[in-house]
């Protein structure tokens, strides 16, 4: 469990089965919550659970800064389908504030004018009649 937690903290995303991801969520969320208070005692408590100094330093240096205003729910589980070999349900567990696709605000979307089909037909009939009159 601690190697999964260290990998999640270092890589911000893991592909695994749903059952393992749910167990990992229960293990990781209190650790991330503990990292909000950057004291020697909290670092030692987190290191006692993870046993990886690189993961602990990453957690306190980067992740705790991003999640300090979040009251909980630091991980997200996205189901990806079933595995080909044994049909196990697979998912991606990731840290919420590190998903680039979800954080990007799209301003490129064009505003599409929505009209009823009847209005479209009337407009198209007018255009056809205007075309025939011009000829």
PEMOTA-V206616 format. One record per residue. N is the residue number from 1. SS is DSSP state (@ for helix, = for strand, . for the rest). PHI is phi in degrees with one decimal (999 if undefined). OMEGA is omega in whole degrees, 0 to 359 (none if undefined). Layout:
N;SS;PHI;OMEGA + N;SS;PHI;OMEGA
//
This chain:
1;.;999;182 + 2;@;-71.4;177 + 3;@;-71.6;175 + 4;@;-63.7;180 + 5;@;-63.8;178 + 6;@;-64.2;178 + 7;@;-65.3;178 + 8;@;-64.1;180 + 9;@;-69.5;182 + 10;@;-76.6;185 + 11;@;-101.1;178 + 12;.;69.8;183 + 13;=;-159.7;178 + 14;=;-138.3;173 + 15;=;-101.0;184 + 16;=;-154.8;178 + 17;=;-79.5;183 + 18;@;-65.4;182 + 19;@;-63.8;179 + 20;@;-67.3;180 + 21;@;-66.4;179 + 22;@;-66.7;177 + 23;@;-68.2;179 + 24;@;-66.9;179 + 25;@;-59.8;180 + 26;@;-64.2;181 + 27;@;-78.7;190 + 28;@;-84.5;187 + 29;@;-59.1;176 + 30;@;-64.9;178 + 31;@;-67.1;179 + 32;@;-65.9;178 + 33;@;-63.3;179 + 34;@;-67.1;184 + 35;.;-75.6;178 + 36;.;-64.5;178 + 37;.;-94.8;184 + 38;.;-86.7;176 + 39;.;-127.3;180 + 40;@;-63.4;181 + 41;@;-64.1;180 + 42;@;-67.2;176 + 43;@;-62.6;179 + 44;@;-68.8;178 + 45;@;-65.9;178 + 46;@;-69.0;179 + 47;@;-64.6;177 + 48;@;-62.6;179 + 49;@;-83.5;187 + 50;@;-93.4;183 + 51;.;58.5;179 + 52;.;-143.0;186 + 53;@;-69.5;178 + 54;@;-70.7;178 + 55;@;-67.1;179 + 56;@;-65.6;180 + 57;@;-66.4;176 + 58;@;-63.4;181 + 59;@;-63.5;183 + 60;@;-79.3;183 + 61;@;-82.3;187 + 62;@;-110.2;189 + 63;@;-69.4;182 + 64;@;-64.4;178 + 65;@;-68.1;181 + 66;@;-73.9;186 + 67;.;-104.7;186 + 68;.;-67.0;179 + 69;.;-93.6;181 + 70;.;-85.9;183 + 71;.;-78.2;180 + 72;.;165.8;179 + 73;.;69.1;185 + 74;.;-84.3;181 + 75;=;-118.9;179 + 76;=;-131.1;177 + 77;=;-111.7;178 + 78;=;-112.6;182 + 79;=;-75.5;185 + 80;=;-115.5;181 + 81;=;119.1;182 + 82;=;-106.9;179 + 83;.;-74.8;186 + 84;.;-67.7;186 + 85;.;-71.5;186 + 86;.;-118.7;176 + 87;.;62.9;176 + 88;.;-76.9;180 + 89;=;-74.5;185 + 90;=;-103.4;178 + 91;=;-155.6;173 + 92;=;-118.4;174 + 93;=;-103.5;184 + 94;=;-143.3;174 + 95;=;-77.9;191 + 96;@;-62.9;186 + 97;@;-81.7;183 + 98;@;-114.6;178 + 99;.;-90.2;184 + 100;@;-65.8;182 + 101;@;-67.0;181 + 102;@;-81.4;183 + 103;@;-84.4;182 + 104;.;-72.4;177 + 105;.;-91.2;183 + 106;.;-89.4;176 + 107;.;-104.6;183 + 108;.;-80.8;183 + 109;.;-66.8;178 + 110;.;-85.7;178 + 111;.;-79.1;182 + 112;.;-95.9;178 + 113;.;-78.3;180 + 114;.;-99.5;177 + 115;.;-132.6;178 + 116;.;-76.2;181 + 117;@;-63.8;181 + 118;@;-63.4;178 + 119;@;-68.1;178 + 120;@;-64.7;180 + 121;@;-64.5;180 + 122;@;-64.2;179 + 123;@;-63.9;181 + 124;@;-67.4;177 + 125;@;-66.3;178 + 126;@;-63.9;180 + 127;@;-64.6;179 + 128;@;-66.1;180 + 129;@;-68.7;177 + 130;@;-64.7;180 + 131;@;-67.3;180 + 132;@;-68.4;178 + 133;@;-69.0;181 + 134;@;-69.7;181 + 135;.;-74.6;none
//
